[in-house]
Amino acid sequence: MSNLTSAFCNKLFVRACVLTLLLFTPALTTPAFASDAVLDWITIMNNSVLSSGISPLATSRVESEVSAAVFDAVNGIDPEYQPLVIKPAAPRHASKSAAAIQAAYAILVRFFPAMTGSLTAQRDASIAALTGQSPKSIQDGMTWGQTVADAVWTYRLSDGSAPAPPPFEGVLGIVGTPAAVGAWRPTPTANAPGAGPQYASLTPWVLKRPSQFRPAPPNALTSAEYAADYNEIKVMGVYNGSGRTDDQSELVRFWAGNAFIDWDRIAAQVSAERSLNLTENAHLFALMHVTMADAGIACWDAKYRYVFWRPINAIREGDADGNPATDPDPAWIPWLDVQGGTPPHPEYPSGHSTVSGSAAAILASIFGDDTPVTATSDVRPGTRSFPSFSAVTAEIADARVFGGIHFRISCTRGNALGQAVAAYVMAHAMRPE
C-alpha cells in the first residue's frame, strides 16, 4: 500500500453528503455547493458534457484540461505534488477552493461558450458558498485559478486536435472496389466516416509518443484465435436469437454511455467514502483524467495503425476471410443497434476497455483493487455493484462483446494498454513532493 493510500485510509469520517450528491443525484442537477469545490466542479463539468452531447473522445480533452487546471491551481498554493503544467507561484494565503472553482470555470467556458451564462451563475454561487475565508483570500485564489487556466488552455491549443483532417473512409483495395478483407470501412446503418483520426497523433500529456505502448496486431484472420472470437461474438452479440441472459443484454446497454463520466462517478463515490480533502481530490481527478486522455490517444494510434474491421462486416463477409471455422451470416445485426449501432471507427483495440483499464489502474493503485463500488450510467436507470475495480473492467469487456461491436481480444489488449499507460503516467507525473 502506498503512502498516499495509507493517508487516505487513515481518515476517520465519511463525507456522506458528497456521496449522496455525486452518486445518486440525477445527472443534470446543479451541485448544492456544500461539500468540496473539486467534486462540485467535476459534477458541473460532467453536466456540461452531457448537455453538449459531445462524444467520449471529445470528453477526454475537456476533462483532462479542466482537471489539469484545477490540480495546478490547487497544488500551486500549497505544493504537495510535482506540478503538471504550471509551477507553483500563488500567494500562500490564497483560497484553494476559489482557485479550483475559477480554474474549472475558465476552461469550461472556453469549451462551451454557449453555456457561459449558466456556468457563470454556478461559478458565482460556488464562490458565494465559501465561508470562513477572507475576501482577499478568495479574490487571490480566483486570480491564480484564472492564470493557471489560461496557461493550460494555451499549452493544449497546439495538441493537434484542430483542424480536423479530411473524412476517413477506410482502407480500400483496388481503386473502385470495396475495402480489402479485414480492413475497416464505414459500418451500417449510419455508414459514417471514421471518428477522430487526428486523435491517433494527438500530443499526449505524459506519454513520449502515442505509439509508446502500441499493442501487437490483431489476430490473423486465418487463426484459431480469431475464429474463437468471431464465433463468440456471432452468437453472444447478435441482435436476435443470442445466447445472452436478460442481465447480459441489460449490462450492454448500461455501459453504452460515456466512459469518462462513468469513471468520474465511481471515483467520486470512493473519494467520499474515504473522505479525501480538496488537494487529494484535485490530484486524484487530474491523475485519472490525464491518464484516460493519454490512454485514449494510445488507443486511437493503434486503431488507425491497424484499421481492423468491425464484427458487423467480418460476420457478414465471413466467407472471404480464408478461415474455414468462420461461417458467414449476411444478415447479422449487433445487439448495440438498439443503442445507436456500431461506433464509427476501427475496431482494434476497444476504446472503452482501454480508457476503463487506465482509470481502474489509477484507482486500484490508490485505493486497492478490492474496493467495492456501485456504478451508475448516463444512459440507463439503476445501478450495478462490483467487488473491485477489475470486476468493473471485466464486465465492460463483456458489454462490448455481447453488444456485438468488439472481438474479445480487442477488449483484453485494450485493458492491458490502459494499464500500461496508467503505470507510466503514475511513474512520471504529479508525484508527491
C-alpha positions in Angstrom: 0.0 0.0 0.0 1.4 3.4 -1.0 1.9 6.3 1.5 -0.8 8.1 -0.3 -3.2 5.1 0.1 -2.4 5.0 3.8 -3.1 8.6 4.2 -6.5 8.2 2.6 -7.4 5.2 4.7 -6.5 6.9 8.0 -9.2 9.5 7.6 -11.9 9.0 10.1 -15.1 10.4 8.6 -17.2 9.7 5.5 -18.4 12.7 3.6 -21.9 11.2 3.2 -23.4 14.3 1.8 -20.9 14.3 -1.1 -21.6 10.6 -1.8 -25.3 11.3 -1.9 -24.8 14.3 -4.2 -22.4 12.7 -6.7 -23.7 9.2 -6.8 -27.5 9.4 -6.6 -28.4 12.9 -7.8 -29.8 13.0 -11.3 -27.1 13.7 -13.9 -28.1 17.3 -14.7 -28.8 18.5 -11.2 -26.7 21.5 -10.1 -24.5 20.8 -7.0 -25.5 22.3 -3.7 -22.0 23.8 -3.2 -21.9 22.4 0.3 -19.1 19.9 0.0 -15.8 20.1 -1.9 -15.1 22.6 -4.7 -13.3 20.0 -6.8 -16.1 17.5 -6.5 -18.7 20.2 -7.2 -17.0 21.2 -10.4 -16.5 17.6 -11.5 -20.3 17.4 -11.4 -20.7 20.7 -13.2 -18.2 19.6 -15.9 -20.0 16.3 -16.5 -23.4 18.0 -16.6 -21.9 20.4 -19.3 -20.6 17.4 -21.3 -23.9 15.6 -21.2 -25.8 18.8 -22.1 -23.5 19.5 -25.0 -23.8 16.0 -26.5 -20.1 15.7 -27.3 -18.6 12.3 -27.9 -16.5 10.4 -25.3 -13.5 11.2 -27.4 -14.1 14.9 -27.2 -14.9 14.5 -23.5 -11.3 13.3 -22.9 -10.0 16.8 -23.9 -12.5 18.6 -21.7 -11.9 16.5 -18.6 -8.1 16.4 -18.9 -7.8 20.2 -19.4 -10.3 21.1 -16.6 -8.7 18.7 -14.1 -5.1 19.7 -15.1 -6.0 23.4 -14.5 -7.7 22.6 -11.2 -4.8 20.5 -10.0 -2.1 23.0 -10.8 -4.3 25.8 -9.3 -4.8 24.0 -6.0 -1.3 22.5 -5.8 0.3 25.8 -6.7 -0.9 27.4 -3.5 0.5 24.8 -1.1 2.5 22.3 -3.2 2.3 18.6 -2.2 2.9 17.2 -5.7 5.0 17.9 -8.7 3.1 20.3 -11.0 1.8 19.1 -14.3 1.9 22.3 -16.4 2.4 25.4 -14.3 4.9 25.8 -11.5 3.6 26.9 -8.1 3.5 30.7 -7.9 0.4 31.6 -5.9 0.3 33.6 -2.6 0.2 31.0 0.2 -2.9 32.7 1.7 -4.9 32.3 -1.5 -8.1 30.2 -1.3 -7.6 26.7 -2.8 -11.3 26.4 -3.2 -11.6 29.6 -5.1 -8.7 28.7 -7.3 -10.2 25.4 -8.1 -13.6 27.0 -8.9 -12.2 29.7 -11.2 -9.8 27.3 -13.0 -12.6 24.8 -13.8 -15.0 27.6 -14.8 -12.4 29.3 -17.1 -11.7 26.1 -19.0 -15.4 25.1 -19.3 -16.5 28.5 -20.8 -13.9 28.1 -23.5 -15.1 24.7 -24.4 -18.8 25.6 -24.1 -19.2 29.3 -24.8 -22.9 28.8 -25.3 -23.2 27.8 -21.7 -21.4 30.9 -20.4 -24.5 32.3 -18.6 -25.3 29.1 -16.8 -21.6 28.4 -15.9 -21.1 32.0 -14.6 -24.2 31.7 -12.4 -22.8 28.4 -11.0 -19.4 29.9 -10.5 -20.8 32.8 -8.6 -22.9 30.5 -6.4 -20.0 28.3 -5.8 -17.8 31.2 -4.7 -20.6 32.7 -2.6 -20.8 29.4 -0.7 -17.2 29.7 0.5 -17.4 30.6 4.2 -14.7 31.4 6.7 -12.3 32.8 4.1 -11.4 36.4 3.7 -12.4 38.3 0.5 -8.8 38.8 -0.3 -8.0 35.1 0.0 -10.9 34.3 -2.3 -10.0 37.0 -4.8 -6.4 36.0 -4.9 -7.4 32.3 -5.3 -9.6 33.3 -8.3 -6.9 35.3 -9.8 -4.4 32.4 -9.5 -7.0 29.9 -10.8 -7.6 32.1 -13.9 -3.8 32.4 -14.5 -3.4 28.6 -14.4 -6.4 28.0 -16.7 -5.1 30.5 -19.2 -1.7 28.7 -19.2 -3.2 25.2 -19.5 -5.6 26.3 -22.3 -2.7 27.8 -24.3 -0.5 24.8 -23.6 -3.0 22.4 -25.2 -4.0 24.6 -28.1 -1.3 23.0 -30.2 -2.1 19.4 -29.3 -3.1 18.5 -32.8 -6.9 18.2 -32.3 -7.6 21.0 -34.8 -8.1 21.5 -37.6 -9.9 18.2 -38.3 -8.4 16.1 -41.2 -10.4 15.0 -44.2 -13.0 12.3 -43.6 -11.5 8.9 -43.2 -13.4 6.4 -45.3 -11.3 3.3 -44.6 -8.6 1.3 -46.4 -9.6 0.5 -50.0 -8.5 -2.4 -52.2 -8.1 -1.7 -55.9 -9.5 1.7 -56.8 -13.2 1.4 -57.3 -13.6 -1.9 -55.4 -14.8 -2.5 -51.8 -12.5 -2.3 -48.9 -9.9 -5.0 -48.5 -10.9 -8.1 -46.5 -10.2 -7.4 -42.8 -9.9 -3.7 -43.2 -12.3 -1.2 -41.6 -14.9 0.5 -43.7 -17.9 2.7 -42.7 -20.4 0.4 -41.0 -24.2 0.1 -41.3 -26.5 1.7 -40.7 -25.0 5.2 -40.4 -22.1 4.4 -42.7 -20.2 7.4 -41.2 -16.5 8.1 -41.8 -14.0 7.2 -39.1 -14.3 9.3 -36.0 -11.4 11.4 -34.7 -8.4 10.2 -36.9 -6.5 13.2 -35.6 -6.5 11.7 -32.1 -4.2 9.0 -33.4 -1.4 11.6 -33.5 -2.6 13.9 -30.7 0.2 15.2 -28.4 0.0 13.2 -25.2 0.1 14.8 -21.8 2.7 12.5 -20.3 3.5 9.7 -22.8 6.5 10.3 -25.0 4.5 9.5 -28.2 1.1 8.0 -29.0 2.7 4.7 -30.2 4.7 4.2 -27.0 2.7 1.1 -25.8 1.2 0.1 -29.2 -0.2 -3.4 -28.8 0.6 -6.3 -31.2 -1.5 -6.6 -34.3 -5.0 -8.2 -34.0 -5.3 -11.9 -34.5 -4.7 -13.1 -38.1 -8.0 -13.8 -39.9 -6.9 -17.4 -40.6 -6.0 -18.2 -36.9 -7.9 -20.3 -34.5 -7.9 -17.4 -32.0 -9.7 -15.2 -34.5 -12.3 -17.9 -35.2 -12.9 -18.3 -31.5 -13.5 -14.6 -31.0 -15.6 -14.5 -34.2 -17.9 -17.3 -33.1 -18.3 -15.9 -29.6 -19.5 -12.6 -30.8 -21.5 -14.0 -33.6 -23.6 -15.9 -31.0 -23.5 -13.6 -28.0 -23.5 -10.2 -29.8 -26.3 -10.7 -32.3 -29.5 -8.6 -32.1 -32.0 -11.5 -32.1 -31.6 -15.1 -31.0 -28.4 -14.7 -29.0 -27.2 -16.8 -26.1 -27.3 -13.7 -23.7 -29.3 -13.7 -20.5 -31.6 -10.8 -19.8 -28.9 -9.3 -17.5 -26.2 -9.7 -20.1 -28.4 -7.8 -22.6 -29.0 -5.1 -20.0 -25.4 -4.7 -19.0 -24.5 -3.9 -22.6 -27.0 -1.0 -22.6 -25.9 0.1 -19.2 -22.3 0.6 -20.4 -23.2 2.1 -23.7 -22.7 5.7 -22.5 -19.8 8.0 -21.8 -16.9 6.0 -20.2 -15.3 9.1 -18.8 -18.4 10.1 -16.8 -18.9 6.5 -15.7 -15.5 6.5 -14.0 -15.9 10.0 -12.6 -18.9 8.8 -10.7 -17.1 5.7 -9.4 -14.1 7.9 -8.3 -16.4 10.4 -6.6 -18.1 7.6 -4.7 -14.8 6.3 -3.4 -13.5 9.7 -2.7 -16.5 10.5 -0.5 -16.2 7.2 1.3 -12.5 7.8 2.1 -13.1 11.5 2.9 -10.4 12.9 0.6 -9.6 16.5 1.1 -9.6 19.2 -1.6 -6.0 18.7 -2.6 -6.3 14.9 -2.7 -9.3 15.2 -4.9 -7.6 17.6 -7.3 -4.7 15.2 -7.6 -6.9 12.1 -7.9 -9.0 13.5 -10.8 -6.1 15.1 -12.6 -4.2 11.9 -12.5 -7.2 9.8 -13.6 -8.3 12.2 -16.4 -4.8 12.8 -17.8 -4.2 9.1 -17.8 -7.5 8.4 -19.5 -6.8 11.1 -22.1 -3.3 9.6 -22.9 -4.9 6.1 -23.0 -7.4 7.3 -25.5 -4.6 8.7 -27.7 -2.7 5.5 -27.4 -5.8 3.5 -28.4 -6.5 5.7 -31.4 -2.9 5.3 -32.5 -3.5 1.6 -32.6 -6.9 1.9 -34.2 -5.7 3.9 -37.1 -2.5 1.9 -37.4 -4.2 -1.5 -37.8 -7.5 -0.3 -39.2 -9.3 -3.6 -38.4 -12.8 -4.3 -39.4 -15.8 -4.4 -37.2 -17.8 -7.6 -36.4 -20.7 -6.5 -38.5 -18.6 -6.5 -41.6 -16.5 -9.5 -40.5 -19.5 -11.7 -39.9 -21.4 -10.6 -43.0 -18.3 -11.3 -45.1 -17.1 -14.4 -43.2 -16.8 -16.4 -46.4 -14.0 -14.1 -47.6 -11.6 -14.3 -44.6 -9.9 -17.6 -45.6 -10.9 -19.2 -42.3 -13.0 -22.4 -42.6 -14.2 -22.0 -39.0 -16.0 -18.7 -39.6 -19.3 -19.3 -41.3 -20.8 -16.0 -42.6 -24.2 -14.5 -41.8 -25.0 -11.8 -44.4 -27.9 -10.5 -42.3 -26.1 -10.3 -39.0 -27.0 -7.3 -36.8 -25.3 -6.4 -33.5 -27.3 -6.0 -30.2 -26.0 -2.5 -29.8 -28.0 -1.5 -32.8 -30.7 -0.9 -30.1 -28.4 1.9 -28.7 -27.2 3.6 -31.9 -25.2 0.9 -33.6 -21.5 0.2 -34.2 -19.3 3.2 -33.3 -17.8 4.8 -36.4 -14.1 4.0 -36.1 -11.8 1.0 -36.5 -12.4 -1.9 -34.1 -9.0 -2.8 -32.6 -8.4 -2.1 -29.7 -11.6 -1.3 -27.8 -11.6 2.4 -26.7 -13.9 1.8 -23.8 -11.8 -1.1 -22.4 -8.6 1.0 -22.9 -9.7 4.1 -21.1 -11.5 2.0 -18.4 -8.4 -0.1 -17.9 -6.4 3.1 -17.3 -9.0 4.5 -14.9 -9.3 1.3 -13.0 -5.5 1.0 -12.7 -5.2 4.5 -11.2 -8.0 3.9 -8.7 -6.6 0.5 -7.8 -3.1 1.9 -7.2 -4.5 4.5 -4.7 -7.4 2.7 -3.0 -6.6 -1.0 -3.7 -8.3 -3.1 -6.4 -10.6 -4.9 -4.0 -12.6 -1.7 -3.3 -16.4 -2.3 -3.6 -18.1 0.2 -5.9 -21.5 1.0 -7.3 -21.7 2.2 -10.8 -24.4 4.4 -12.4 -25.0 5.0 -16.1 -25.8 8.2 -18.1 -28.0 6.2 -20.5 -29.8 3.6 -18.3 -31.6 3.8 -14.9 -30.4 1.8 -11.9 -27.0 0.8 -10.5 -24.6 -2.1 -10.8 -22.4 -3.2 -7.9 -18.9 -4.7 -8.0 -16.4 -6.1 -5.5 -13.4 -4.5 -7.3 -12.3 -2.1 -10.0 -11.1 -5.1 -12.1 -14.6 -6.6 -11.9 -15.9 -3.4 -13.5 -13.5 -3.6 -16.4 -14.3 -7.3 -16.8 -18.0 -6.5 -17.2 -17.2 -3.7 -19.6 -15.3 -6.1 -21.8 -18.3 -8.4 -21.8 -20.5 -5.5 -22.6 -18.6 -4.7 -25.8 -18.5 -8.3 -26.9 -22.2 -9.0 -26.0 -23.1 -5.7 -27.7 -21.7 -7.1 -31.0 -19.1 -4.3 -31.5 -15.8 -5.7 -30.3 -13.9 -9.0 -30.5 -12.8 -10.3 -27.2 -9.1 -9.8 -27.9 -9.7 -6.1 -28.6 -11.0 -5.7 -25.0 -8.3 -7.8 -23.4 -5.5 -6.0 -25.1 -7.2 -2.6 -24.7 -7.4 -3.1 -21.0 -3.7 -4.1 -20.9 -2.9 -1.0 -22.9 -4.8 1.2 -20.5 -2.9 -0.3 -17.6 0.5 0.2 -19.2 -0.4 3.9 -19.8 -1.5 4.3 -16.2 1.7 2.8 -14.8 3.8 5.2 -17.0 1.8 8.3 -16.0 1.9 7.4 -12.3 5.7 7.0 -12.5 6.3 10.2 -14.4 3.7 12.9 -13.5 2.2 14.6 -10.4 4.4 12.6 -8.0 4.3 13.5 -4.3 7.0 16.2 -3.4 
